[in-house]
Amino acid sequence: MTEAKENLNYQKIIAIVGVVLFAFKIVAWYLTNSVAILTDALESTINVISGFIGLYSLYISAQPRDRNHPYGHGKIEFISAAVEGTLIFVAGLVIIYEAIINLTEPHPVGKLDYGILLVSITALVNYGVGYVAVQRGKKNNSLALIASGKHLQSDTYSTIGIVVGLILLYLTRLAWLDSVVALVFAGLILYTGYKIIRGSLAGIMDEADEELLNKVVALLQKSRRENWIDMHNLRIIKYGSRLHLDCHLTVPWYLTVLEAHKEVAALEKLVRDNFGESVEMFVHMDACEDFSCSICTKDDCQVRKHSFENRFEWTLENILRNQKHNVETARAK
């Protein structure tokens, strides 16, 4: 099963779970008349809507490349995450509004034991499904799946707060606790929404993912072959679950086309073995020049013009530059 299809299938589970848990919370609100449970149910409507938005976006993202979308449809995941993050943020504002209203005009509550049980069940299920969604999203580079998972987890946190508030309310009968706990966890929901929106905008704007870049550079440095004399202008762009990586690779000038192609194939295999089959690579081949000799570690070179002086270590700072390296830049590392 491809990563895109795996993401899509799990998003279907998220959408179904969202509908079932929403029904649970509506029943709990009907039994208790608690404003905290009502706000939790309101947030669950966002879960249901965003679940289906995420499902649609992953369906589009899984479509193959076509003439109008030569890089695929993965960018839809960033748009989906932005919408979902906005909905989460709005849900937080709604919860704050309802909690403040309830502080001024408290509602009588009842059957809290049933409400606590039903809402606790939804919290456990939400967190479990959300945790798996985030892990799969990170594994498959799916921002939409990560956003859905974080949304479910944020719903869990707010639900836990509501359960704590309901327990305290059950024990003390202090009606204002219903609203205070809801206000506290509304802040957490707002922060989660902001983080998802921030991540989606970064993807839309092709912002560099330094964590990913550091992992790629460390892998290349650790596994570099002797014919990989140098590398520069490394760039990575995300398109949903797909990664597009391009770079300039310097190899000995005397390699045949077939030999040079084998070096590129080895580079592509290295990256795919460590980052998944969803990686697309575009490698521009550069022939070594006279100044390359001083940083070239190839032992059996028969046409070397200058002696080796200093090994050039690839780092995030130097490998991103659109500039061929020489012994001076190696010394300045």
Secondary structure as UniProt FT lines:
FT   HELIX           3..32
FT   HELIX           35..61
FT   TURN            70..71
FT   TURN            74..75
FT   HELIX           76..104
FT   HELIX           112..139
FT   TURN            140..141
FT   HELIX           143..172
FT   TURN            175..176
FT   HELIX           177..204
FT   TURN            205..206
FT   HELIX           210..223
FT   TURN            226..227
FT   STRAND          230..239
FT   TURN            240..241
FT   STRAND          242..251
FT   TURN            253..254
FT   HELIX           257..275
FT   TURN            277..278
FT   STRAND          279..287
FT   HELIX           290..295
FT   TURN            299..300
FT   HELIX           316..319
FT   HELIX           327..331
//
